Amino acid sequence: RRFLFMVISCARHWERAYHKARGGTLDATSWSGIHHELADVFSYPGTQAYWQRIHFMFPPDFVSFVEKAVREIKRARPAT
């Protein structure tokens, strides 16, 4: 349960940053770091399972952004 609340809290933080970046009130350098952090965290199977449980709580544009960012980071990550 704690992990679920942490994922929700982080997602809300990243959602606010996403909207600020889209609105031009968050500089590109700051957004770049947040974007990579978000994509990395959400790309792991454990976090993905929780994201599937909560994604309906977020606006569709943010959900689409997260899912695209996850696909991109998974493609860029070296195979192990």
PDB file with SEQRES, HELIX, SHEET and CRYST1 records, atoms N, CA, C and O in Angstrom:
SEQRES   1 A   80  ARG ARG PHE LEU PHE MET VAL ILE SER CYS ALA ARG HIS          
SEQRES   2 A   80  TRP GLU ARG ALA TYR HIS LYS ALA ARG GLY GLY THR LEU          
SEQRES   3 A   80  ASP ALA THR SER TRP SER GLY ILE HIS HIS GLU LEU ALA          
SEQRES   4 A   80  ASP VAL PHE SER TYR PRO GLY THR GLN ALA TYR TRP GLN          
SEQRES   5 A   80  ARG ILE HIS PHE MET PHE PRO PRO ASP PHE VAL SER PHE          
SEQRES   6 A   80  VAL GLU LYS ALA VAL ARG GLU ILE LYS ARG ALA ARG PRO          
SEQRES   7 A   80  ALA THR                                                      
HELIX    1 AA1 ARG A    2  GLY A   23  1                                  22    
HELIX    2 AA2 ALA A   28  PHE A   42  1                                  15    
HELIX    3 AA3 PRO A   45  ILE A   54  1                                  10    
HELIX    4 AA4 HIS A   55  MET A   57  5                                   3    
HELIX    5 AA5 PRO A   60  ALA A   76  1                                  17    
CRYST1    1.000    1.000    1.000  90.00  90.00  90.00 P 1           1          
ATOM      1  N   ARG A   1       0.823  -1.187   0.000  1.00  0.00           N  
ATOM      2  CA  ARG A   1       0.000   0.000   0.000  1.00  0.00           C  
ATOM      3  C   ARG A   1       0.874   1.261   0.000  1.00  0.00           C  
ATOM      4  O   ARG A   1       0.547   2.238  -0.673  1.00  0.00           O  
ATOM      5  N   ARG A   2       1.963   1.244   0.737  1.00  0.00           N  
ATOM      6  CA  ARG A   2       2.849   2.414   0.763  1.00  0.00           C  
ATOM      7  C   ARG A   2       3.433   2.697  -0.614  1.00  0.00           C  
ATOM      8  O   ARG A   2       3.526   3.850  -1.035  1.00  0.00           O  
ATOM      9  N   PHE A   3       3.828   1.632  -1.314  1.00  0.00           N  
ATOM     10  CA  PHE A   3       4.394   1.817  -2.644  1.00  0.00           C  
ATOM     11  C   PHE A   3       3.349   2.419  -3.587  1.00  0.00           C  
ATOM     12  O   PHE A   3       3.672   3.289  -4.396  1.00  0.00           O  
ATOM     13  N   LEU A   4       2.123   1.967  -3.488  1.00  0.00           N  
ATOM     14  CA  LEU A   4       1.048   2.513  -4.319  1.00  0.00           C  
ATOM     15  C   LEU A   4       0.911   4.012  -4.068  1.00  0.00           C  
ATOM     16  O   LEU A   4       0.830   4.788  -5.020  1.00  0.00           O  
ATOM     17  N   PHE A   5       0.885   4.425  -2.821  1.00  0.00           N  
ATOM     18  CA  PHE A   5       0.758   5.844  -2.511  1.00  0.00           C  
ATOM     19  C   PHE A   5       1.976   6.636  -2.975  1.00  0.00           C  
ATOM     20  O   PHE A   5       1.845   7.791  -3.379  1.00  0.00           O  
ATOM     21  N   MET A   6       3.148   6.032  -2.922  1.00  0.00           N  
ATOM     22  CA  MET A   6       4.346   6.694  -3.421  1.00  0.00           C  
ATOM     23  C   MET A   6       4.255   6.885  -4.935  1.00  0.00           C  
ATOM     24  O   MET A   6       4.594   7.951  -5.448  1.00  0.00           O  
ATOM     25  N   VAL A   7       3.798   5.856  -5.647  1.00  0.00           N  
ATOM     26  CA  VAL A   7       3.656   5.957  -7.103  1.00  0.00           C  
ATOM     27  C   VAL A   7       2.644   7.049  -7.453  1.00  0.00           C  
ATOM     28  O   VAL A   7       2.890   7.853  -8.351  1.00  0.00           O  
ATOM     29  N   ILE A   8       1.527   7.084  -6.764  1.00  0.00           N  
ATOM     30  CA  ILE A   8       0.523   8.125  -7.016  1.00  0.00           C  
ATOM     31  C   ILE A   8       1.106   9.505  -6.749  1.00  0.00           C  
ATOM     32  O   ILE A   8       0.911  10.424  -7.545  1.00  0.00           O  
ATOM     33  N   SER A   9       1.816   9.660  -5.643  1.00  0.00           N  
ATOM     34  CA  SER A   9       2.410  10.946  -5.293  1.00  0.00           C  
ATOM     35  C   SER A   9       3.426  11.389  -6.339  1.00  0.00           C  
ATOM     36  O   SER A   9       3.418  12.544  -6.765  1.00  0.00           O  
ATOM     37  N   CYS A  10       4.293  10.483  -6.749  1.00  0.00           N  
ATOM     38  CA  CYS A  10       5.284  10.810  -7.779  1.00  0.00           C  
ATOM     39  C   CYS A  10       4.596  11.156  -9.095  1.00  0.00           C  
ATOM     40  O   CYS A  10       4.981  12.110  -9.772  1.00  0.00           O  
ATOM     41  N   ALA A  11       3.586  10.384  -9.452  1.00  0.00           N  
ATOM     42  CA  ALA A  11       2.869  10.647 -10.703  1.00  0.00           C  
ATOM     43  C   ALA A  11       2.217  12.027 -10.671  1.00  0.00           C  
ATOM     44  O   ALA A  11       2.224  12.738 -11.676  1.00  0.00           O  
ATOM     45  N   ARG A  12       1.662  12.406  -9.541  1.00  0.00           N  
ATOM     46  CA  ARG A  12       1.061  13.749  -9.434  1.00  0.00           C  
ATOM     47  C   ARG A  12       2.124  14.832  -9.581  1.00  0.00           C  
ATOM     48  O   ARG A  12       1.886  15.846 -10.236  1.00  0.00           O  
ATOM     49  N   HIS A  13       3.285  14.630  -8.983  1.00  0.00           N  
ATOM     50  CA  HIS A  13       4.401  15.577  -9.114  1.00  0.00           C  
ATOM     51  C   HIS A  13       4.801  15.697 -10.589  1.00  0.00           C  
ATOM     52  O   HIS A  13       4.957  16.800 -11.113  1.00  0.00           O  
ATOM     53  N   TRP A  14       4.962  14.556 -11.244  1.00  0.00           N  
ATOM     54  CA  TRP A  14       5.361  14.553 -12.655  1.00  0.00           C  
ATOM     55  C   TRP A  14       4.267  15.124 -13.542  1.00  0.00           C  
ATOM     56  O   TRP A  14       4.560  15.764 -14.552  1.00  0.00           O  
ATOM     57  N   GLU A  15       3.010  14.901 -13.179  1.00  0.00           N  
ATOM     58  CA  GLU A  15       1.908  15.475 -13.958  1.00  0.00           C  
ATOM     59  C   GLU A  15       1.957  17.003 -13.893  1.00  0.00           C  
ATOM     60  O   GLU A  15       1.790  17.675 -14.911  1.00  0.00           O  
ATOM     61  N   ARG A  16       2.185  17.548 -12.701  1.00  0.00           N  
ATOM     62  CA  ARG A  16       2.284  19.013 -12.566  1.00  0.00           C  
ATOM     63  C   ARG A  16       3.442  19.547 -13.405  1.00  0.00           C  
ATOM     64  O   ARG A  16       3.307  20.565 -14.084  1.00  0.00           O  
ATOM     65  N   ALA A  17       4.572  18.862 -13.355  1.00  0.00           N  
ATOM     66  CA  ALA A  17       5.734  19.293 -14.140  1.00  0.00           C  
ATOM     67  C   ALA A  17       5.430  19.220 -15.639  1.00  0.00           C  
ATOM     68  O   ALA A  17       5.802  20.114 -16.398  1.00  0.00           O  
ATOM     69  N   TYR A  18       4.758  18.159 -16.054  1.00  0.00           N  
ATOM     70  CA  TYR A  18       4.374  17.992 -17.458  1.00  0.00           C  
ATOM     71  C   TYR A  18       3.535  19.178 -17.924  1.00  0.00           C  
ATOM     72  O   TYR A  18       3.797  19.749 -18.982  1.00  0.00           O  
ATOM     73  N   HIS A  19       2.533  19.546 -17.140  1.00  0.00           N  
ATOM     74  CA  HIS A  19       1.676  20.665 -17.522  1.00  0.00           C  
ATOM     75  C   HIS A  19       2.418  21.999 -17.475  1.00  0.00           C  
ATOM     76  O   HIS A  19       2.162  22.877 -18.300  1.00  0.00           O  
ATOM     77  N   LYS A  20       3.325  22.159 -16.527  1.00  0.00           N  
ATOM     78  CA  LYS A  20       4.128  23.383 -16.486  1.00  0.00           C  
ATOM     79  C   LYS A  20       5.038  23.468 -17.700  1.00  0.00           C  
ATOM     80  O   LYS A  20       5.197  24.541 -18.283  1.00  0.00           O  
ATOM     81  N   ALA A  21       5.638  22.345 -18.089  1.00  0.00           N  
ATOM     82  CA  ALA A  21       6.511  22.324 -19.270  1.00  0.00           C  
ATOM     83  C   ALA A  21       5.706  22.661 -20.527  1.00  0.00           C  
ATOM     84  O   ALA A  21       6.162  23.428 -21.376  1.00  0.00           O  
ATOM     85  N   ARG A  22       4.521  22.089 -20.638  1.00  0.00           N  
ATOM     86  CA  ARG A  22       3.661  22.379 -21.797  1.00  0.00           C  
ATOM     87  C   ARG A  22       3.212  23.832 -21.796  1.00  0.00           C  
ATOM     88  O   ARG A  22       3.039  24.432 -22.857  1.00  0.00           O  
ATOM     89  N   GLY A  23       3.026  24.395 -20.624  1.00  0.00           N  
ATOM     90  CA  GLY A  23       2.586  25.783 -20.523  1.00  0.00           C  
ATOM     91  C   GLY A  23       3.712  26.791 -20.602  1.00  0.00           C  
ATOM     92  O   GLY A  23       3.470  27.997 -20.639  1.00  0.00           O  
ATOM     93  N   GLY A  24       4.952  26.302 -20.628  1.00  0.00           N  
ATOM     94  CA  GLY A  24       6.096  27.193 -20.759  1.00  0.00           C  
ATOM     95  C   GLY A  24       6.604  27.777 -19.461  1.00  0.00           C  
ATOM     96  O   GLY A  24       7.431  28.688 -19.484  1.00  0.00           O  
ATOM     97  N   THR A  25       6.133  27.277 -18.318  1.00  0.00           N  
ATOM     98  CA  THR A  25       6.598  27.821 -17.042  1.00  0.00           C  
ATOM     99  C   THR A  25       7.657  26.953 -16.369  1.00  0.00           C  
ATOM    100  O   THR A  25       8.081  27.241 -15.250  1.00  0.00           O  
ATOM    101  N   LEU A  26       8.081  25.893 -17.050  1.00  0.00           N  
ATOM    102  CA  LEU A  26       9.171  25.049 -16.545  1.00  0.00           C  
ATOM    103  C   LEU A  26      10.231  25.007 -17.629  1.00  0.00           C  
ATOM    104  O   LEU A  26       9.949  24.638 -18.769  1.00  0.00           O  
ATOM    105  N   ASP A  27      11.448  25.385 -17.275  1.00  0.00           N  
ATOM    106  CA  ASP A  27      12.500  25.463 -18.282  1.00  0.00           C  
ATOM    107  C   ASP A  27      12.853  24.082 -18.834  1.00  0.00           C  
ATOM    108  O   ASP A  27      12.651  23.062 -18.175  1.00  0.00           O  
ATOM    109  N   ALA A  28      13.379  24.073 -20.042  1.00  0.00           N  
ATOM    110  CA  ALA A  28      13.664  22.831 -20.772  1.00  0.00           C  
ATOM    111  C   ALA A  28      14.670  21.942 -20.050  1.00  0.00           C  
ATOM    112  O   ALA A  28      14.540  20.718 -20.081  1.00  0.00           O  
ATOM    113  N   THR A  29      15.655  22.527 -19.410  1.00  0.00           N  
ATOM    114  CA  THR A  29      16.660  21.731 -18.701  1.00  0.00           C  
ATOM    115  C   THR A  29      16.035  20.983 -17.531  1.00  0.00           C  
ATOM    116  O   THR A  29      16.288  19.793 -17.345  1.00  0.00           O  
ATOM    117  N   SER A  30      15.235  21.665 -16.756  1.00  0.00           N  
ATOM    118  CA  SER A  30      14.563  21.015 -15.628  1.00  0.00           C  
ATOM    119  C   SER A  30      13.615  19.933 -16.126  1.00  0.00           C  
ATOM    120  O   SER A  30      13.572  18.837 -15.569  1.00  0.00           O  
ATOM    121  N   TRP A  31      12.860  20.238 -17.172  1.00  0.00           N  
ATOM    122  CA  TRP A  31      11.911  19.269 -17.703  1.00  0.00           C  
ATOM    123  C   TRP A  31      12.622  18.030 -18.244  1.00  0.00           C  
ATOM    124  O   TRP A  31      12.126  16.915 -18.079  1.00  0.00           O  
ATOM    125  N   SER A  32      13.742  18.206 -18.867  1.00  0.00           N  
ATOM    126  CA  SER A  32      14.487  17.071 -19.422  1.00  0.00           C  
ATOM    127  C   SER A  32      14.832  16.063 -18.332  1.00  0.00           C  
ATOM    128  O   SER A  32      14.645  14.861 -18.518  1.00  0.00           O  
ATOM    129  N   GLY A  33      15.331  16.540 -17.208  1.00  0.00           N  
ATOM    130  CA  GLY A  33      15.669  15.646 -16.099  1.00  0.00           C  
ATOM    131  C   GLY A  33      14.437  14.952 -15.531  1.00  0.00           C  
ATOM    132  O   GLY A  33      14.463  13.753 -15.253  1.00  0.00           O  
ATOM    133  N   ILE A  34      13.365  15.708 -15.361  1.00  0.00           N  
ATOM    134  CA  ILE A  34      12.128  15.135 -14.817  1.00  0.00           C  
ATOM    135  C   ILE A  34      11.555  14.109 -15.783  1.00  0.00           C  
ATOM    136  O   ILE A  34      11.107  13.040 -15.367  1.00  0.00           O  
ATOM    137  N   HIS A  35      11.570  14.431 -17.069  1.00  0.00           N  
ATOM    138  CA  HIS A  35      11.064  13.525 -18.095  1.00  0.00           C  
ATOM    139  C   HIS A  35      11.814  12.192 -18.065  1.00  0.00           C  
ATOM    140  O   HIS A  35      11.190  11.132 -18.110  1.00  0.00           O  
ATOM    141  N   HIS A  36      13.132  12.236 -17.991  1.00  0.00           N  
ATOM    142  CA  HIS A  36      13.923  11.005 -17.945  1.00  0.00           C  
ATOM    143  C   HIS A  36      13.682  10.223 -16.658  1.00  0.00           C  
ATOM    144  O   HIS A  36      13.619   8.994 -16.677  1.00  0.00           O  
ATOM    145  N   GLU A  37      13.548  10.925 -15.558  1.00  0.00           N  
ATOM    146  CA  GLU A  37      13.250  10.271 -14.280  1.00  0.00           C  
ATOM    147  C   GLU A  37      11.908   9.548 -14.349  1.00  0.00           C  
ATOM    148  O   GLU A  37      11.802   8.383 -13.968  1.00  0.00           O  
ATOM    149  N   LEU A  38      10.894  10.240 -14.833  1.00  0.00           N  
ATOM    150  CA  LEU A  38       9.559   9.668 -14.973  1.00  0.00           C  
ATOM    151  C   LEU A  38       9.593   8.423 -15.852  1.00  0.00           C  
ATOM    152  O   LEU A  38       9.062   7.379 -15.475  1.00  0.00           O  
ATOM    153  N   ALA A  39      10.213   8.531 -17.018  1.00  0.00           N  
ATOM    154  CA  ALA A  39      10.254   7.405 -17.951  1.00  0.00           C  
ATOM    155  C   ALA A  39      10.992   6.218 -17.348  1.00  0.00           C  
ATOM    156  O   ALA A  39      10.563   5.075 -17.503  1.00  0.00           O  
ATOM    157  N   ASP A  40      12.082   6.479 -16.672  1.00  0.00           N  
ATOM    158  CA  ASP A  40      12.856   5.393 -16.075  1.00  0.00           C  
ATOM    159  C   ASP A  40      12.059   4.682 -14.984  1.00  0.00           C  
ATOM    160  O   ASP A  40      11.962   3.455 -14.982  1.00  0.00           O  
ATOM    161  N   VAL A  41      11.497   5.439 -14.071  1.00  0.00           N  
ATOM    162  CA  VAL A  41      10.747   4.843 -12.957  1.00  0.00           C  
ATOM    163  C   VAL A  41       9.544   4.054 -13.466  1.00  0.00           C  
ATOM    164  O   VAL A  41       9.298   2.937 -13.013  1.00  0.00           O  
ATOM    165  N   PHE A  42       8.800   4.626 -14.397  1.00  0.00           N  
ATOM    166  CA  PHE A  42       7.602   3.950 -14.898  1.00  0.00           C  
ATOM    167  C   PHE A  42       7.905   2.786 -15.830  1.00  0.00           C  
ATOM    168  O   PHE A  42       7.001   2.020 -16.163  1.00  0.00           O  
ATOM    169  N   SER A  43       9.144   2.634 -16.254  1.00  0.00           N  
ATOM    170  CA  SER A  43       9.465   1.554 -17.199  1.00  0.00           C  
ATOM    171  C   SER A  43       9.706   0.204 -16.523  1.00  0.00           C  
ATOM    172  O   SER A  43       9.761  -0.817 -17.208  1.00  0.00           O  
ATOM    173  N   TYR A  44       9.848   0.177 -15.215  1.00  0.00           N  
ATOM    174  CA  TYR A  44      10.109  -1.082 -14.518  1.00  0.00           C  
ATOM    175  C   TYR A  44       8.808  -1.858 -14.290  1.00  0.00           C  
ATOM    176  O   TYR A  44       7.769  -1.258 -14.014  1.00  0.00           O  
ATOM    177  N   PRO A  45       8.863  -3.179 -14.402  1.00  0.00           N  
ATOM    178  CA  PRO A  45       7.647  -4.000 -14.307  1.00  0.00           C  
ATOM    179  C   PRO A  45       6.815  -3.753 -13.046  1.00  0.00           C  
ATOM    180  O   PRO A  45       5.588  -3.704 -13.124  1.00  0.00           O  
ATOM    181  N   GLY A  46       7.450  -3.599 -11.904  1.00  0.00           N  
ATOM    182  CA  GLY A  46       6.703  -3.374 -10.660  1.00  0.00           C  
ATOM    183  C   GLY A  46       5.922  -2.076 -10.702  1.00  0.00           C  
ATOM    184  O   GLY A  46       4.756  -2.033 -10.311  1.00  0.00           O  
ATOM    185  N   THR A  47       6.565  -1.016 -11.175  1.00  0.00           N  
ATOM    186  CA  THR A  47       5.884   0.270 -11.274  1.00  0.00           C  
ATOM    187  C   THR A  47       4.817   0.212 -12.353  1.00  0.00           C  
ATOM    188  O   THR A  47       3.747   0.799 -12.193  1.00  0.00           O  
ATOM    189  N   GLN A  48       5.087  -0.483 -13.447  1.00  0.00           N  
ATOM    190  CA  GLN A  48       4.102  -0.623 -14.514  1.00  0.00           C  
ATOM    191  C   GLN A  48       2.808  -1.260 -13.994  1.00  0.00           C  
ATOM    192  O   GLN A  48       1.710  -0.844 -14.366  1.00  0.00           O  
ATOM    193  N   ALA A  49       2.946  -2.260 -13.139  1.00  0.00           N  
ATOM    194  CA  ALA A  49       1.761  -2.919 -12.580  1.00  0.00           C  
ATOM    195  C   ALA A  49       0.911  -1.926 -11.788  1.00  0.00           C  
ATOM    196  O   ALA A  49      -0.317  -1.944 -11.879  1.00  0.00           O  
ATOM    197  N   TYR A  50       1.559  -1.069 -11.020  1.00  0.00           N  
ATOM    198  CA  TYR A  50       0.815  -0.066 -10.248  1.00  0.00           C  
ATOM    199  C   TYR A  50       0.240   1.010 -11.170  1.00  0.00           C  
ATOM    200  O   TYR A  50      -0.881   1.474 -10.961  1.00  0.00           O  
ATOM    201  N   TRP A  51       1.006   1.408 -12.187  1.00  0.00           N  
ATOM    202  CA  TRP A  51       0.524   2.405 -13.141  1.00  0.00           C  
ATOM    203  C   TRP A  51      -0.762   1.921 -13.813  1.00  0.00           C  
ATOM    204  O   TRP A  51      -1.686   2.706 -14.024  1.00  0.00           O  
ATOM    205  N   GLN A  52      -0.822   0.657 -14.143  1.00  0.00           N  
ATOM    206  CA  GLN A  52      -2.030   0.103 -14.763  1.00  0.00           C  
ATOM    207  C   GLN A  52      -3.234   0.196 -13.820  1.00  0.00           C  
ATOM    208  O   GLN A  52      -4.375   0.273 -14.276  1.00  0.00           O  
ATOM    209  N   ARG A  53      -2.984   0.190 -12.529  1.00  0.00           N  
ATOM    210  CA  ARG A  53      -4.069   0.311 -11.540  1.00  0.00           C  
ATOM    211  C   ARG A  53      -4.539   1.746 -11.355  1.00  0.00           C  
ATOM    212  O   ARG A  53      -5.684   1.974 -10.965  1.00  0.00           O  
ATOM    213  N   ILE A  54      -3.660   2.729 -11.633  1.00  0.00           N  
ATOM    214  CA  ILE A  54      -3.995   4.117 -11.308  1.00  0.00           C  
ATOM    215  C   ILE A  54      -4.091   5.049 -12.504  1.00  0.00           C  
ATOM    216  O   ILE A  54      -4.545   6.182 -12.345  1.00  0.00           O  
ATOM    217  N   HIS A  55      -3.687   4.629 -13.679  1.00  0.00           N  
ATOM    218  CA  HIS A  55      -3.599   5.559 -14.805  1.00  0.00           C  
ATOM    219  C   HIS A  55      -4.921   6.260 -15.111  1.00  0.00           C  
ATOM    220  O   HIS A  55      -4.915   7.375 -15.633  1.00  0.00           O  
ATOM    221  N   PHE A  56      -6.043   5.636 -14.800  1.00  0.00           N  
ATOM    222  CA  PHE A  56      -7.354   6.240 -15.060  1.00  0.00           C  
ATOM    223  C   PHE A  56      -7.586   7.502 -14.227  1.00  0.00           C  
ATOM    224  O   PHE A  56      -8.494   8.278 -14.525  1.00  0.00           O  
ATOM    225  N   MET A  57      -6.776   7.715 -13.188  1.00  0.00           N  
ATOM    226  CA  MET A  57      -6.922   8.881 -12.322  1.00  0.00           C  
ATOM    227  C   MET A  57      -6.330  10.146 -12.941  1.00  0.00           C  
ATOM    228  O   MET A  57      -6.492  11.239 -12.399  1.00  0.00           O  
ATOM    229  N   PHE A  58      -5.644   9.998 -14.075  1.00  0.00           N  
ATOM    230  CA  PHE A  58      -4.897  11.099 -14.667  1.00  0.00           C  
ATOM    231  C   PHE A  58      -5.491  11.496 -16.015  1.00  0.00           C  
ATOM    232  O   PHE A  58      -6.175  10.697 -16.654  1.00  0.00           O  
ATOM    233  N   PRO A  59      -5.231  12.731 -16.447  1.00  0.00           N  
ATOM    234  CA  PRO A  59      -5.762  13.185 -17.731  1.00  0.00           C  
ATOM    235  C   PRO A  59      -5.206  12.330 -18.891  1.00  0.00           C  
ATOM    236  O   PRO A  59      -4.055  11.894 -18.851  1.00  0.00           O  
ATOM    237  N   PRO A  60      -6.026  12.104 -19.905  1.00  0.00           N  
ATOM    238  CA  PRO A  60      -5.597  11.264 -21.026  1.00  0.00           C  
ATOM    239  C   PRO A  60      -4.305  11.720 -21.708  1.00  0.00           C  
ATOM    240  O   PRO A  60      -3.507  10.887 -22.138  1.00  0.00           O  
ATOM    241  N   ASP A  61      -4.091  13.044 -21.810  1.00  0.00           N  
ATOM    242  CA  ASP A  61      -2.862  13.504 -22.456  1.00  0.00           C  
ATOM    243  C   ASP A  61      -1.632  13.118 -21.646  1.00  0.00           C  
ATOM    244  O   ASP A  61      -0.597  12.781 -22.222  1.00  0.00           O  
ATOM    245  N   PHE A  62      -1.727  13.163 -20.325  1.00  0.00           N  
ATOM    246  CA  PHE A  62      -0.595  12.766 -19.479  1.00  0.00           C  
ATOM    247  C   PHE A  62      -0.375  11.258 -19.555  1.00  0.00           C  
ATOM    248  O   PHE A  62       0.768  10.804 -19.614  1.00  0.00           O  
ATOM    249  N   VAL A  63      -1.447  10.483 -19.556  1.00  0.00           N  
ATOM    250  CA  VAL A  63      -1.333   9.026 -19.669  1.00  0.00           C  
ATOM    251  C   VAL A  63      -0.643   8.665 -20.981  1.00  0.00           C  
ATOM    252  O   VAL A  63       0.265   7.835 -20.997  1.00  0.00           O  
ATOM    253  N   SER A  64      -1.066   9.280 -22.069  1.00  0.00           N  
ATOM    254  CA  SER A  64      -0.434   9.019 -23.369  1.00  0.00           C  
ATOM    255  C   SER A  64       1.037   9.380 -23.349  1.00  0.00           C  
ATOM    256  O   SER A  64       1.873   8.654 -23.887  1.00  0.00           O  
ATOM    257  N   PHE A  65       1.353  10.524 -22.717  1.00  0.00           N  
ATOM    258  CA  PHE A  65       2.750  10.942 -22.617  1.00  0.00           C  
ATOM    259  C   PHE A  65       3.577   9.921 -21.853  1.00  0.00           C  
ATOM    260  O   PHE A  65       4.658   9.541 -22.301  1.00  0.00           O  
ATOM    261  N   VAL A  66       3.083   9.474 -20.705  1.00  0.00           N  
ATOM    262  CA  VAL A  66       3.809   8.494 -19.887  1.00  0.00           C  
ATOM    263  C   VAL A  66       4.037   7.218 -20.677  1.00  0.00           C  
ATOM    264  O   VAL A  66       5.149   6.692 -20.696  1.00  0.00           O  
ATOM    265  N   GLU A  67       3.014   6.723 -21.319  1.00  0.00           N  
ATOM    266  CA  GLU A  67       3.131   5.457 -22.033  1.00  0.00           C  
ATOM    267  C   GLU A  67       4.090   5.563 -23.214  1.00  0.00           C  
ATOM    268  O   GLU A  67       4.823   4.618 -23.504  1.00  0.00           O  
ATOM    269  N   LYS A  68       4.091   6.706 -23.896  1.00  0.00           N  
ATOM    270  CA  LYS A  68       5.045   6.923 -24.990  1.00  0.00           C  
ATOM    271  C   LYS A  68       6.470   7.016 -24.441  1.00  0.00           C  
ATOM    272  O   LYS A  68       7.391   6.431 -25.011  1.00  0.00           O  
ATOM    273  N   ALA A  69       6.656   7.745 -23.343  1.00  0.00           N  
ATOM    274  CA  ALA A  69       7.989   7.884 -22.744  1.00  0.00           C  
ATOM    275  C   ALA A  69       8.532   6.533 -22.300  1.00  0.00           C  
ATOM    276  O   ALA A  69       9.724   6.264 -22.447  1.00  0.00           O  
ATOM    277  N   VAL A  70       7.670   5.687 -21.760  1.00  0.00           N  
ATOM    278  CA  VAL A  70       8.090   4.345 -21.323  1.00  0.00           C  
ATOM    279  C   VAL A  70       8.510   3.507 -22.522  1.00  0.00           C  
ATOM    280  O   VAL A  70       9.543   2.838 -22.479  1.00  0.00           O  
ATOM    281  N   ARG A  71       7.725   3.535 -23.585  1.00  0.00           N  
ATOM    282  CA  ARG A  71       8.094   2.779 -24.799  1.00  0.00           C  
ATOM    283  C   ARG A  71       9.449   3.225 -25.321  1.00  0.00           C  
ATOM    284  O   ARG A  71      10.283   2.400 -25.694  1.00  0.00           O  
ATOM    285  N   GLU A  72       9.666   4.535 -25.346  1.00  0.00           N  
ATOM    286  CA  GLU A  72      10.920   5.069 -25.881  1.00  0.00           C  
ATOM    287  C   GLU A  72      12.113   4.681 -25.023  1.00  0.00           C  
ATOM    288  O   GLU A  72      13.154   4.302 -25.559  1.00  0.00           O  
ATOM    289  N   ILE A  73      11.987   4.767 -23.709  1.00  0.00           N  
ATOM    290  CA  ILE A  73      13.124   4.430 -22.856  1.00  0.00           C  
ATOM    291  C   ILE A  73      13.417   2.931 -22.904  1.00  0.00           C  
ATOM    292  O   ILE A  73      14.576   2.523 -22.826  1.00  0.00           O  
ATOM    293  N   LYS A  74      12.382   2.119 -23.030  1.00  0.00           N  
ATOM    294  CA  LYS A  74      12.611   0.673 -23.131  1.00  0.00           C  
ATOM    295  C   LYS A  74      13.372   0.340 -24.415  1.00  0.00           C  
ATOM    296  O   LYS A  74      14.238  -0.535 -24.414  1.00  0.00           O  
ATOM    297  N   ARG A  75      13.050   1.034 -25.510  1.00  0.00           N  
ATOM    298  CA  ARG A  75      13.778   0.812 -26.769  1.00  0.00           C  
ATOM    299  C   ARG A  75      15.221   1.268 -26.668  1.00  0.00           C  
ATOM    300  O   ARG A  75      16.115   0.647 -27.243  1.00  0.00           O  
ATOM    301  N   ALA A  76      15.455   2.361 -25.931  1.00  0.00           N  
ATOM    302  CA  ALA A  76      16.800   2.927 -25.823  1.00  0.00           C  
ATOM    303  C   ALA A  76      17.679   2.191 -24.815  1.00  0.00           C  
ATOM    304  O   ALA A  76      18.905   2.264 -24.897  1.00  0.00           O  
ATOM    305  N   ARG A  77      17.070   1.487 -23.873  1.00  0.00           N  
ATOM    306  CA  ARG A  77      17.816   0.800 -22.828  1.00  0.00           C  
ATOM    307  C   ARG A  77      18.547  -0.409 -23.421  1.00  0.00           C  
ATOM    308  O   ARG A  77      17.946  -1.191 -24.157  1.00  0.00           O  
ATOM    309  N   PRO A  78      19.817  -0.566 -23.112  1.00  0.00           N  
ATOM    310  CA  PRO A  78      20.545  -1.732 -23.623  1.00  0.00           C  
ATOM    311  C   PRO A  78      19.958  -3.042 -23.097  1.00  0.00           C  
ATOM    312  O   PRO A  78      19.544  -3.138 -21.942  1.00  0.00           O  
ATOM    313  N   ALA A  79      19.934  -4.030 -23.962  1.00  0.00           N  
ATOM    314  CA  ALA A  79      19.437  -5.350 -23.559  1.00  0.00           C  
ATOM    315  C   ALA A  79      20.382  -5.979 -22.557  1.00  0.00           C  
ATOM    316  O   ALA A  79      21.599  -5.827 -22.660  1.00  0.00           O  
ATOM    317  N   THR A  80      19.820  -6.689 -21.585  1.00  0.00           N  
ATOM    318  CA  THR A  80      20.668  -7.327 -20.575  1.00  0.00           C  
ATOM    319  C   THR A  80      20.655  -8.814 -20.748  1.00  0.00           C  
ATOM    320  O   THR A  80      21.311  -9.529 -19.991  1.00  0.00           O  
TER     321      THR A  80                                                      
END                                                                             
